[in-house]
């Protein structure tokens, strides 16, 4: 489906992350997660919902496809466009990325994936947001950041060099747009290595309550973003007790807010809202649940 700016030149994105829906029959914490998804959607009234990975647990789960199918039913109840990228826990055991993507076809309002590219069963794609003149105003890049480091150098996987090449080639196709400021965004699950540098050296707001779990191997995606010159922000999940935003070399590196209850994390469950505009660089802020105050 095609996404378009509102008549006033605005577009709102709700970022959910780290839902960690568990095995069936569901635990009460999974029911809280489903309720929370609906609550955050009602609060934000977004034009697009983005989920940045770890939608489900799969390791040790009997029939993870059943859990994902139930989550899809909840997403369809929202009646909002949906875009997904996966995290390190989604396909650890019992289901593959390709099988998850096949199941995505059951999402009623799944976004149209432009320039879809598969590398090592990890999908990269673009979502276009058009203005009232039917021109591409914003490009959202989605890159599956993988799972466990296959080289054993660090814990978590790095953006594959083939994905960096994909970004360079595809982003060149959007260079001729008239822009007064940076308008494009990147979504992935595992934070880039530059998140560590940004926290130490950038202009920071928000919380860092645990170590930044970036890959040890740096394949140069951030440099490509700088050279491209159109990407204004990066959004990730993965570290449940971090939610900071750091301005670094004129790109904002942002964490979402943990949205699932069936996993660790001391932060109040919530979500991140991203406001796009034809008139200015994006704004972003967090929303939180006002329920479940006794949850731990």
Backbone torsions as a table, in degrees:
resi	resn	phi	psi	omega
1	UNK	NA	150.0	-177.1
2	UNK	-86.9	136.7	178.1
3	UNK	-104.5	137.8	-175.6
4	UNK	-138.7	143.2	173.6
5	UNK	-57.7	149.2	171.9
6	UNK	-66.6	165.5	-177.0
7	UNK	-58.0	-31.5	179.6
8	UNK	-82.8	7.8	177.0
9	UNK	78.5	30.9	-179.7
10	UNK	-120.9	156.7	175.7
11	UNK	-153.5	130.9	-174.1
12	UNK	-116.5	130.4	178.4
13	UNK	-114.3	135.1	172.3
14	UNK	-106.0	118.8	176.3
15	UNK	-98.6	116.7	169.9
16	UNK	-104.1	149.0	179.7
17	UNK	-152.0	150.5	174.2
18	UNK	54.8	60.5	178.2
19	UNK	-74.0	-38.9	176.0
20	UNK	52.1	48.7	176.0
21	UNK	-65.7	132.5	-172.3
22	UNK	-95.3	-159.3	-174.6
23	UNK	-82.6	159.3	177.1
24	UNK	-94.1	146.5	-1.8
25	UNK	-66.4	143.1	-171.2
26	UNK	-67.8	144.9	170.9
27	UNK	-73.7	158.9	178.5
28	UNK	-60.3	-27.4	177.9
29	UNK	-68.2	-32.2	174.4
30	UNK	-66.1	-40.0	176.8
31	UNK	-62.1	-37.4	175.4
32	UNK	-62.7	-40.4	179.3
33	UNK	-62.3	-46.0	179.4
34	UNK	-60.3	-43.0	178.5
35	UNK	-64.8	-38.7	-179.0
36	UNK	-65.3	-40.7	177.2
37	UNK	-56.9	-44.6	179.6
38	UNK	-66.5	-40.9	-178.9
39	UNK	-63.6	-45.8	-179.8
40	UNK	-64.9	-37.3	178.6
41	UNK	-65.8	-41.2	178.2
42	UNK	-64.6	-40.6	-179.3
43	UNK	-66.3	-43.1	-172.9
44	UNK	-86.6	-29.5	-173.6
45	UNK	46.4	61.8	-173.6
46	UNK	-80.0	162.5	171.3
47	UNK	-89.2	-16.3	179.2
48	UNK	-154.8	138.4	172.2
49	UNK	-108.3	126.4	177.1
50	UNK	-112.5	131.7	176.2
51	UNK	-116.2	117.5	-172.6
52	UNK	-100.5	57.7	165.5
53	UNK	93.1	163.5	-174.9
54	UNK	52.9	55.8	176.8
55	UNK	-71.0	-37.3	-177.7
56	UNK	-133.8	162.8	161.7
57	UNK	-86.0	144.1	174.2
58	UNK	-127.5	-31.8	-179.0
59	UNK	-67.1	126.4	179.6
60	UNK	74.9	6.4	-178.1
61	UNK	-99.3	127.0	176.5
62	UNK	-82.9	115.3	179.5
63	UNK	73.3	56.7	179.5
64	UNK	-61.1	-24.3	178.3
65	UNK	-64.8	-27.6	178.2
66	UNK	-70.6	-39.7	177.7
67	UNK	-64.5	-42.2	-179.6
68	UNK	-66.4	-37.6	178.6
69	UNK	-62.2	-39.2	178.4
70	UNK	-68.5	-37.6	176.1
71	UNK	-63.1	-41.0	178.0
72	UNK	-59.5	-39.0	176.9
73	UNK	-59.5	-41.1	178.3
74	UNK	-64.7	-44.0	179.9
75	UNK	-62.4	-37.0	179.5
76	UNK	-67.9	-28.4	177.1
77	UNK	-66.6	-23.1	-176.2
78	UNK	-73.8	-26.4	-179.7
79	UNK	56.3	44.2	177.4
80	UNK	-130.1	148.1	174.4
81	UNK	-59.5	143.6	-174.3
82	UNK	-127.0	135.4	171.7
83	UNK	-129.7	139.8	-172.3
84	UNK	-132.6	140.1	159.5
85	UNK	-131.1	157.0	-169.2
86	UNK	-102.7	163.1	-178.6
87	UNK	-116.4	-171.3	-174.7
88	UNK	-72.7	-19.9	-177.0
89	UNK	-97.5	-10.9	-171.0
90	UNK	-66.9	-34.8	-175.1
91	UNK	-131.2	37.3	178.5
92	UNK	-66.2	-35.4	-173.9
93	UNK	-157.0	136.8	170.4
94	UNK	85.4	-10.3	178.9
95	UNK	-158.4	147.1	-178.3
96	UNK	-105.2	165.7	174.7
97	UNK	-58.3	-44.0	-177.7
98	UNK	-63.7	-36.1	177.0
99	UNK	-68.7	-37.8	175.5
100	UNK	-63.7	-43.4	179.8
101	UNK	-64.3	-35.4	176.6
102	UNK	-63.8	-39.0	178.9
103	UNK	-68.6	-26.6	178.0
104	UNK	-57.0	-25.5	-178.6
105	UNK	-61.5	-15.9	177.4
106	UNK	-84.2	-4.2	175.0
107	UNK	-77.8	120.4	-172.8
108	UNK	-59.4	-42.5	-174.8
109	UNK	-115.3	43.2	176.0
110	UNK	-65.4	136.8	-178.7
111	UNK	-64.4	157.9	171.6
112	UNK	-79.0	125.1	-177.8
113	UNK	-93.4	105.5	178.3
114	UNK	-83.3	144.7	174.6
115	UNK	55.7	38.8	-178.3
116	UNK	-60.5	132.6	-178.5
117	UNK	-139.4	131.8	-179.1
118	UNK	-112.4	125.7	174.8
119	UNK	-132.6	120.8	-178.2
120	UNK	54.5	39.4	-179.0
121	UNK	64.2	21.5	176.8
122	UNK	-114.1	127.6	-173.6
123	UNK	-93.4	136.8	167.5
124	UNK	-120.4	139.4	179.1
125	UNK	-160.5	168.7	178.6
126	UNK	-116.8	149.7	169.7
127	UNK	-121.3	127.6	-179.2
128	UNK	-98.5	138.3	171.9
129	UNK	-116.2	123.6	-175.4
130	UNK	-103.1	153.8	176.1
131	UNK	-89.5	-176.4	-175.7
132	UNK	-69.4	-12.2	176.4
133	UNK	-94.2	10.5	179.0
134	UNK	65.2	29.6	175.5
135	UNK	-104.1	149.1	177.0
136	UNK	-68.6	114.3	179.7
137	UNK	-93.2	-43.9	-176.9
138	UNK	-133.2	142.2	173.0
139	UNK	-115.5	127.2	175.5
140	UNK	-105.3	120.6	178.6
141	UNK	-97.5	132.5	177.1
142	UNK	-118.0	124.4	-179.8
143	UNK	-129.1	122.4	176.5
144	UNK	-74.0	113.0	-173.5
145	UNK	-85.1	1.5	170.6
146	UNK	88.5	-153.8	-171.4
147	UNK	-134.4	-100.4	-176.2
148	UNK	-101.1	139.7	-178.4
149	UNK	-58.5	114.5	-178.2
150	UNK	-71.0	-18.1	179.7
151	UNK	-86.4	-15.2	-178.8
152	UNK	72.9	14.3	179.0
153	UNK	-78.2	-40.7	175.2
154	UNK	-127.9	-171.1	180.0
155	UNK	-83.4	-46.1	-170.8
156	UNK	-108.5	153.4	-174.3
157	UNK	-70.5	155.7	-179.9
158	UNK	-102.4	157.4	171.0
159	UNK	-60.5	127.3	-175.0
160	UNK	-68.8	141.4	177.0
161	UNK	-53.0	-33.1	177.3
162	UNK	-64.1	-32.1	177.0
163	UNK	-72.0	-34.7	176.1
164	UNK	-65.4	-43.7	176.3
165	UNK	-59.6	-43.0	177.2
166	UNK	-57.4	-47.2	-179.5
167	UNK	-60.0	-45.5	-178.1
168	UNK	-61.1	-41.8	-177.4
169	UNK	-72.1	-44.2	-176.7
170	UNK	-72.3	-42.2	-178.2
171	UNK	-62.5	-27.7	176.7
172	UNK	-63.4	-26.8	-179.9
173	UNK	-73.0	-15.2	179.9
174	UNK	-106.5	12.3	-173.7
175	UNK	-71.4	-25.3	-171.0
176	UNK	-86.5	8.4	177.6
177	UNK	-72.7	144.6	174.7
178	UNK	-79.2	120.4	-178.3
179	UNK	-140.1	134.4	176.0
180	UNK	-90.2	-13.5	-178.6
181	UNK	-160.6	169.5	-179.6
182	UNK	-67.3	134.3	-175.3
183	UNK	-128.0	-12.3	-172.2
184	UNK	-91.5	158.1	-177.0
185	UNK	-134.0	156.1	176.3
186	UNK	-124.4	135.5	178.6
187	UNK	-123.0	134.3	174.8
188	UNK	-158.2	173.2	-175.5
189	UNK	-91.1	-54.6	-175.5
190	UNK	-86.0	130.8	-178.5
191	UNK	-64.0	142.0	175.6
192	UNK	-65.4	157.5	177.5
193	UNK	-55.2	-28.9	-178.5
194	UNK	-67.0	-14.6	175.6
195	UNK	-60.3	-36.2	179.0
196	UNK	-66.0	-45.7	178.7
197	UNK	-64.8	-40.6	-178.4
198	UNK	-62.7	-40.2	179.8
199	UNK	-65.5	-36.9	-178.0
200	UNK	-78.7	-33.2	-170.0
201	UNK	-117.7	-14.9	-174.3
202	UNK	-89.7	-176.2	175.4
203	UNK	-94.3	111.1	-164.2
204	UNK	-114.1	140.3	167.6
205	UNK	-134.1	149.3	-179.4
206	UNK	101.6	-167.9	-168.3
207	UNK	-114.7	141.6	167.1
208	UNK	-127.1	98.7	-175.6
209	UNK	-106.1	2.4	174.4
210	UNK	-149.6	165.3	179.4
211	UNK	-60.8	147.0	178.8
212	UNK	-80.9	116.7	-171.0
213	UNK	-92.8	60.4	177.0
214	UNK	-83.0	160.4	173.5
215	UNK	-68.0	153.5	176.0
216	UNK	-77.9	-28.2	-179.8
217	UNK	-88.5	129.8	179.8
218	UNK	-112.4	115.0	-176.0
219	UNK	-99.2	9.0	167.2
220	UNK	90.3	15.2	-179.9
221	UNK	-61.9	-42.3	-177.7
222	UNK	-60.9	-39.1	176.4
223	UNK	-61.0	-39.8	177.4
224	UNK	-64.2	-37.1	176.7
225	UNK	-63.2	-42.3	178.5
226	UNK	-62.3	-45.1	-178.8
227	UNK	-67.7	-33.6	177.8
228	UNK	-63.6	-43.8	173.9
229	UNK	79.9	3.7	-178.8
230	UNK	-112.4	-11.3	-175.3
231	UNK	-88.6	122.0	-175.9
232	UNK	-96.3	-24.8	-174.6
233	UNK	-156.1	152.3	175.5
234	UNK	-121.3	139.8	-178.0
235	UNK	-131.1	128.1	-178.8
236	UNK	-133.8	-179.0	173.5
237	UNK	-132.6	-125.8	167.6
238	UNK	80.9	-53.9	-179.4
239	UNK	-95.6	106.5	-166.3
240	UNK	-69.4	-22.9	-177.0
241	UNK	-105.6	18.7	173.1
242	UNK	-116.5	140.6	175.8
243	UNK	-146.1	22.1	-172.1
244	UNK	-78.0	162.3	171.0
245	UNK	-122.4	130.8	-179.2
246	UNK	-129.2	123.0	174.3
247	UNK	-80.9	123.0	-173.8
248	UNK	-142.8	112.8	-178.4
249	UNK	52.5	42.3	175.3
250	UNK	67.3	23.0	169.5
251	UNK	-127.6	133.8	178.7
252	UNK	-91.0	122.6	178.0
253	UNK	-99.6	114.5	-168.2
254	UNK	-121.5	138.5	165.8
255	UNK	-93.4	147.4	166.1
256	UNK	-77.3	-175.2	173.8
257	UNK	-112.7	131.7	-179.0
258	UNK	-50.8	134.5	-174.7
259	UNK	-118.0	-6.1	-178.0
260	UNK	-107.8	153.3	-176.2
261	UNK	-103.6	-14.1	-174.8
262	UNK	-93.6	49.1	-177.2
263	UNK	-167.4	172.4	-179.6
264	UNK	-69.7	166.2	175.0
265	UNK	137.4	126.2	-179.2
266	UNK	-91.6	-16.1	-178.9
267	UNK	-68.9	145.4	173.6
268	UNK	-59.8	132.4	-178.4
269	UNK	-63.7	141.5	-176.7
270	UNK	-164.9	-144.7	-179.6
271	UNK	-166.2	164.8	175.5
272	UNK	-108.8	138.4	176.1
273	UNK	-109.7	136.9	179.1
274	UNK	-123.0	122.7	-178.5
275	UNK	-106.9	114.4	175.2
276	UNK	-94.5	150.3	-177.8
277	UNK	-146.9	150.1	173.1
278	UNK	-73.8	-14.0	-169.8
279	UNK	-104.4	-19.6	-174.3
280	UNK	-156.6	166.1	177.4
281	UNK	-61.7	150.9	-174.6
282	UNK	-54.9	151.6	170.4
283	UNK	-112.9	151.7	178.8
284	UNK	-145.1	147.4	180.0
285	UNK	-156.7	164.6	-179.3
286	UNK	-101.0	146.9	167.9
287	UNK	-121.7	150.9	-176.0
288	UNK	-129.3	159.3	174.1
289	UNK	-73.6	146.3	171.8
290	UNK	-104.0	6.3	-180.0
291	UNK	-103.7	179.0	169.7
292	UNK	56.0	39.3	-176.3
293	UNK	-63.1	-22.4	-178.9
294	UNK	-93.1	6.2	-179.1
295	UNK	-73.1	136.7	171.2
296	UNK	-139.9	NA	NA
